[in-house]
Amino acid sequence: MGRRERTRARSEAARASAAATGGPTGAARPPGSRVLAILNPLKGTSRMRVVWAAVAFAVAGLVLTVVGLVADRPEWYRSAMLLGLLALVWGVRAGFMSDDRQQ
């Protein structure tokens, strides 16, 4: 068995184990890639997912506002305002989407 055949056998075994576990066949995914894939505005997504993203951004903005008030740190307000703007944009997008899956 030559070197090339051993490498091919190992890569086939890795592909088979990844297919059995449902994992990616290429390189391993980074830990936060699932969250980023859910919040990706460019891929086709459902209206409810967009609504939940708007809610998540709004809640995060409120949390940052409360933290800024409690800690008396006004620099946290800018991040809270940006998250509020994101919540507004996602909410408007959800309002203009149909109930069907977008492409």
C-alpha positions in Angstrom: 0.0 0.0 0.0 1.6 3.2 -1.1 1.4 6.6 0.6 -1.3 7.9 -1.8 -3.5 4.9 -1.2 -3.3 5.3 2.6 -4.2 9.0 2.4 -7.1 8.2 0.1 -8.3 5.5 2.6 -8.1 7.9 5.5 -10.0 10.7 3.7 -12.7 8.2 2.6 -13.0 7.0 6.2 -13.3 10.6 7.4 -16.0 11.4 4.9 -17.9 8.3 5.8 -17.8 9.2 9.6 -18.8 12.8 8.9 -21.7 11.6 6.8 -22.8 9.1 9.5 -22.8 11.9 12.2 -24.4 14.5 9.9 -21.4 16.8 10.1 -19.7 18.7 7.4 -17.5 16.8 5.0 -14.9 19.6 4.8 -13.2 21.4 7.6 -14.9 21.6 11.0 -17.4 24.4 11.5 -16.5 27.2 14.0 -18.5 27.1 17.2 -20.7 30.2 16.4 -21.4 29.4 12.8 -24.9 28.1 13.5 -26.0 31.4 15.2 -24.5 33.4 12.3 -26.3 31.2 9.8 -29.6 31.8 11.6 -29.1 35.6 11.6 -27.9 35.8 8.0 -30.2 38.4 6.3 -29.1 37.4 2.8 -30.3 33.8 2.7 -33.9 32.8 2.2 -35.6 32.6 5.5 -39.1 32.5 7.0 -41.1 35.4 8.4 -41.1 34.1 11.9 -37.3 33.7 11.9 -37.0 37.4 10.9 -39.5 38.4 13.6 -37.5 36.5 16.2 -34.3 38.1 15.1 -36.0 41.5 15.5 -37.1 40.6 19.0 -33.6 39.3 19.9 -32.0 42.6 18.7 -34.6 44.6 20.6 -34.0 42.6 23.8 -30.2 42.9 23.5 -30.6 46.7 23.0 -32.7 47.0 26.1 -30.2 44.9 28.1 -27.4 47.2 27.0 -29.5 50.3 27.9 -30.2 48.9 31.4 -26.5 48.0 31.9 -25.5 51.5 30.8 -28.0 53.1 33.3 -27.0 50.8 36.2 -23.2 51.2 35.6 -23.6 55.0 34.8 -21.7 54.4 31.5 -23.3 56.5 28.7 -21.0 54.9 26.1 -23.2 51.8 26.2 -26.1 53.8 24.8 -24.6 53.9 21.3 -24.5 50.1 21.0 -28.0 50.0 22.4 -29.2 52.5 19.7 -27.5 50.5 17.0 -29.2 47.3 18.2 -32.5 49.2 18.3 -32.0 50.3 14.7 -31.3 46.7 13.7 -34.5 45.6 15.5 -36.4 48.3 13.6 -34.9 47.2 10.2 -35.6 43.5 10.8 -39.1 44.4 12.0 -39.8 46.4 8.8 -38.4 43.5 6.7 -40.7 41.1 8.5 -43.6 43.4 7.8 -43.0 43.4 4.1 -42.4 39.6 3.9 -45.1 37.2 2.9 -45.8 34.1 5.1 -44.2 31.9 2.5 -40.6 31.0 2.5 -38.5 33.7 0.8 -35.8 32.9 -1.7 
